[in-house]
Structure formats: C-alpha cells, structure tokens
Amino acid sequence: MPVSEAKKKANAKWNASKDNIMIRPDKETGAAIREAAASTQRSVTQYILDAVDAYRSGGNSLPLDYAAIKAHAEKTGETVPAFVERAVSGQIERDNTLLKMGLKVVK
C-alpha cells in the first residue's frame, strides 16, 4: 500500500525535529554495544543516549556488574528492570526499617 501524502508530511516534520548522528564502530565493538543494550532491555539508541547522559552528569559512579544482574534476573524469571526495581525497593524498605529503629544505614 502506498504511503499517503499526510503520512509523508508527518514523517518529514518528525525527521526535521531530530538530529541524525551516525557512528561506525568495528564489528566487535558494535556487537558489544548491541549486547550491552539488550542486557538492559533498551534499544541501542536509548542505551547510547543514557550513556551520554550519565557521562554528562559525572558518569556512572555505581560499580554495577550488568552480566551478573542479567544472569540473576534470568534465574528468577524476571526482566532486568523488574529485578532491579525489586532489589531497590527491598533495600529501601530495609533502610527505612533501620532508620525507624534509630540505627545507622551502613554503606
């Protein structure tokens, strides 16, 4: 089915509002980027944009082992975001319990 003129116009308007940046990594680096993006269940574009945002805000200071996170999420049958959400929520609950008891939260 041919694309309507309205659709072509809408596409052109959307494309005009976006920048286009092309990178050409070697095959091995490209595969590593795709694998890393997939392990966090993000598109390659979103993964790269998130990495740029993290770099601009001082970098990722969390020493996260993404392979271990993915492996554990698979063991529990969860998606990576669901596992991370559960892990963080659980830690927040534990910290709040300690704080209510007047105890110090240990790093």
Backbone as a ProteinNet text record, in pm:
[ID]
protein_1_A
[PRIMARY]
MPVSEAKKKANAKWNASKDNIMIRPDKETGAAIREAAASTQRSVTQYILDAVDAYRSGGNSLPLDYAAIKAHAEKTGETVPAFVERAVSGQIERDNTLLKMGLKVVK
[TERTIARY]
85.1	0	89.8	61.6	143.8	123.9	228.5	224.5	148.1	55.2	-26.4	57.1	10.3	79	81.5	-25.6	-30.6	76.7	92.9	193.8	333.8	357.5	487.1	516.9	415.4	432.9	462.7	389.9	412.1	551.9	593.7	728.5	835	816.5	914.4	922.4	808.4	806.7	879.1	852.9	918.1	1068.4	1108.8	1251.3	1322.2	1253.5	1314	1339.7	1264.7	1281.8	1391.6	1453.3	1553	1690	1793.4	1929	1960.9	2057.8	2098.4	2249	2289.1	2430.7	2460.2	2555.7	2590.4	2727	2736.3	2866.7	2894.5	3020.3	3058.6	3167.4	3126.1	3226	3265.9	3377.5	3412.9	3309	3305.4	3201.2	3199.6	3317.1	3326.2	3268.6	3304.6	3253	3103	3057.8	2914.5	2835.8	2889.4	2823.7	2819.6	2929.1	2933.7	2830.6	2816.1	2716.8	2576.4	2548.4	2414.8	2386.1	2486.6	2469.3	2444.2	2520.1	2501.9	2363.3	2318.5	2185.2	2078.3	2092.6	1995.1	1993	2109.2	2114.7	2041.5	2023.7	1949.6	1809.7	1773.7	1642.3	1610.1	1711	1692.2	1734.7	1682	1728.8	1872.4	1942.1	2079.2	2079	1983.9	1975.3	1957.8	1863.5	1839.1	1958.3	2024.4	2142.2	2252.1	2275.5	2379.1	2339.5	2213.2	2168.5	2181	2147.5	2161.3	2308.6	2396.3	2540.1	2591.1	2545.7	2586.5	2535.3	2409.3	2353.9	2433.5	2468.8	2546.8	2683.6	2745.2	2875.9	2866.1	2762.8	2745.7	2715.3	2654.3	2619.9	2725.4	2843.4	2951	2979.2	2914.6	2942.1	2866.4	2869.3	2803.8	2899.4	2869.4	2958.3	2923.5	2822	2784.6	2861	2933.8	3009.3	2917.3	2833.5	2735.9	2792.8	2766.3	2805.3	2681.1	2665.7	2544.6	2526.7	2635.6	2624	2566.6	2612.1	2560.1	2413.7	2378.6	2238.9	2150.5	2192.9	2114.5	2101.9	2212.8	2211	2116.4	2119.4	2031.1	1885	1858.7	1721.7	1669.1	1752.7	1711.4	1683.4	1766.2	1744.9	1609.9	1571.9	1446.2	1326.9	1353.9	1244.7	1190.8	1269.2	1226.6	1298.3	1241.5	1314.7	1418.5	1519.5	1622	1558.5	1473.4	1413.3	1328.1	1256.3	1174	1263	1372	1463.6	1525.9	1573.4	1636	1535	1413	1307.7	1283.5	1275.5	1252.6	1370.8	1491.7	1611.1	1618.1	1593.1	1599.6	1486.6	1366.1	1252.9	1277.7	1332.7	1363.5	1467.1	1568.7	1672.6	1616.5	1531.7	1469.5	1388.7	1313.9	1236	1327.5	1436.3	1529.8	1592.1	1631.7	1690.7	1590.5	1466.8	1364.6	1339.2	1341.4	1324.7	1438.6	1561.8	1677.1	1666.3	1630.2	1619.5	1512.3	1398.7	1291.3	1337.3	1426.8	1478.1	1591.5	1628.3	1735.2	1873.2	1879.8	2009.5	2067.1	2195.5	2265.2	2260.5	2237	2240.6	2386.6	2433.5	2573.9	2591	2700.2	2729.3	2783.7
-117.4	0	123.9	218.6	339.9	427.1	503.6	593.2	718.9	758.9	877	1004.4	1107.9	1237.4	1290.8	1268.2	1314.3	1243.5	1113.6	1037.1	1084.8	1109.3	1160.4	1295.1	1380.7	1513.6	1501.4	1413.9	1393.4	1336.4	1241.5	1184.8	1290.9	1373.9	1479.1	1578.2	1612.1	1705.5	1644.5	1517.4	1449.9	1442.1	1400.5	1389.5	1524.4	1632.8	1766.2	1808.1	1749	1785.7	1704.6	1613.4	1523.9	1547.4	1516.2	1517.5	1376.8	1363.8	1233.6	1222	1133	1111.2	965.2	943.1	806.4	772.5	654.1	604.3	476.5	447.9	326.5	253.1	184.5	107.9	-16.3	-76.4	-203.7	-306.6	-418.2	-520.4	-567.5	-589.1	-639.1	-536.9	-410.8	-306.1	-288.8	-291.4	-280.7	-393	-514.4	-629.5	-612.3	-559.6	-538.9	-433.9	-328.6	-224.8	-284	-359.2	-421.1	-517.5	-597.1	-692.1	-618.6	-511.4	-434.4	-370.8	-317.8	-257.8	-363.5	-479	-586.9	-635.5	-638.9	-688	-595	-469.1	-374	-349.3	-428	-421.6	-281.5	-220	-90.4	-101.3	-11.2	-5.1	45.1	21.7	71.2	223.2	287.7	434.3	480.1	420.1	461.9	432	318.5	281.7	386.8	427.3	527.1	662.3	702.9	830.9	829.6	717.4	707	714.8	652.9	658.4	801.9	874.5	1014.8	1097.4	1075	1147.2	1116.9	989.8	952.2	1019.6	1023.1	1087.3	1236.8	1300.7	1445.7	1480.1	1387.3	1414.8	1360.7	1333.3	1287.2	1139.7	1074.2	933	844.2	718.6	618.8	582.1	628.9	601.1	468.6	399.8	272.3	159.1	80.9	-29.3	-149.5	-141.5	-246.3	-352.6	-476	-588.6	-630	-571.7	-593.2	-739.5	-809.2	-950.9	-1030.2	-1001.1	-1071.1	-1035.8	-909.9	-868	-941.7	-945.9	-1015.2	-1163.4	-1226.2	-1369	-1398.4	-1314.1	-1338	-1315.7	-1211.6	-1185.8	-1305	-1362.7	-1480.7	-1598.5	-1615.8	-1724.9	-1712.6	-1588	-1566.7	-1552.7	-1554	-1544.1	-1402.7	-1303.9	-1164.4	-1094.2	-983.8	-896.9	-822.9	-768.4	-693	-574.1	-492.8	-380.5	-425.6	-537	-585.7	-629.7	-699.9	-742.5	-623.1	-525	-407.1	-331.8	-317.3	-248.6	-321.4	-454.7	-533.3	-518.8	-523.1	-511.8	-375.8	-271.4	-136	-115.1	-157.5	-141.9	-214.9	-335.6	-412.8	-343.1	-286.6	-217.6	-91.4	-20.7	99.2	60.4	-49.5	-95.7	-130.5	-201.4	-237.3	-112.4	-17.1	107.1	183.7	192.1	264.2	197.9	65.1	-7	26.7	24.8	58.7	201.6	294.5	435.2	455.7	386.2	396.8	344.7	248.5	192	276.9	383.8	470.9	415.9	318.2	258.3	324.6	313.2	372.6	280.6	338.5	261.6	252.1	130.3	105.3	98.1	157.9	153.5	20.2
0	0	0	-85.3	-91.7	32.6	64	179.5	140.8	227	197.1	206.4	141.5	147.5	290.5	367.3	506.2	589.4	564.8	638.2	599.7	471.3	426.2	491.2	498.5	558.4	708	776.3	920.1	944.9	861.3	874.9	852.8	751	721.8	837.6	896.7	1009.6	1129.9	1158.4	1270.1	1246.1	1126.1	1094	1105	1068.1	1075.3	1219.6	1313.6	1454.5	1524	1452.5	1510.5	1448.7	1526.4	1474.8	1426.8	1342.8	1293.1	1311	1399.5	1426.8	1395.2	1307.8	1270.3	1329.4	1386.4	1431.4	1354.6	1333.1	1260.7	1339.1	1446.9	1523.1	1444.5	1482.3	1420	1463	1392.7	1416.8	1562.7	1619.5	1757.3	1856.4	1839.8	1928.5	1909.9	1785.3	1758.1	1824.1	1814.9	1878	2029.1	2086.1	2231.4	2273.8	2195	2227	2219.1	2113.4	2099.6	2214.9	2252.8	2363.4	2494.8	2517.9	2641.2	2645.1	2532.8	2527	2552.7	2488.2	2507.2	2651.3	2716.1	2854.5	2950.3	2910	2993.4	2937.7	2835.8	2772	2720.4	2659.2	2595.4	2449.8	2367.5	2229.3	2229.4	2120.1	2109	2120.8	2054.4	2062	2205.8	2278.3	2416.1	2504.4	2481.5	2559.3	2541.9	2417.9	2390.6	2449.6	2433.4	2490.8	2643.1	2706.7	2852	2893.4	2814.9	2844.7	2833.7	2733	2716.9	2835.2	2873.7	2989.8	3116	3136.6	3255.1	3252	3136.4	3123.3	3153.6	3099.4	3118.8	3263.7	3335.7	3476.2	3572.8	3522.1	3609.5	3598.5	3509.5	3488.1	3584.5	3555.4	3639.6	3751.9	3871.3	3984	4052.2	4000.3	4060.4	3993.4	4070.2	4011.2	3987.9	3886.5	3861	3767.6	3800.1	3715.7	3637.2	3518.7	3440.4	3400.5	3375.5	3339.9	3456.7	3578.9	3697.2	3721.3	3698.7	3716	3617.1	3491.2	3388.5	3420.5	3459.5	3491.1	3606.6	3710.7	3824.4	3786.3	3708.9	3664.3	3584.8	3501.1	3424.1	3516.2	3620.2	3716.7	3785.5	3817.7	3890	3796.3	3664.9	3568.1	3551.8	3592.4	3583.7	3468.9	3427.2	3336.3	3420.2	3355	3428.1	3501.5	3435.5	3508.5	3628.2	3614.2	3725.7	3841.7	3810.9	3916.6	3987.3	3909.9	3969.7	4054.6	4005.7	4083.1	4215.2	4209.6	4331.5	4427.7	4373.5	4458	4525.9	4449.9	4505.9	4606.1	4571	4664	4794.6	4784	4904.2	4991.4	4928.4	5005.2	5070.2	5000.4	5058.8	5182.6	5172.5	5287.8	5405.1	5377.8	5485.4	5547.9	5464.2	5515.8	5601.2	5556.3	5632.8	5767.6	5769.9	5896.6	5991.7	5941.1	6025.2	6076.6	5989.1	6029.3	6134.6	6121.3	6220.6	6356.6	6354.3	6478.8	6535.4	6464	6509.3	6480.6	6390.7	6356.8	6232.6	6219.7	6106.2	5985.2	5869	5745	5704.4	5685.8	5653.7	5503.1	5455.9	5311.3	5272.8
[MASK]
+++++++++++++++++++++++++++++++++++++++++++++++++++++++++++++++++++++++++++++++++++++++++++++++++++++++++++

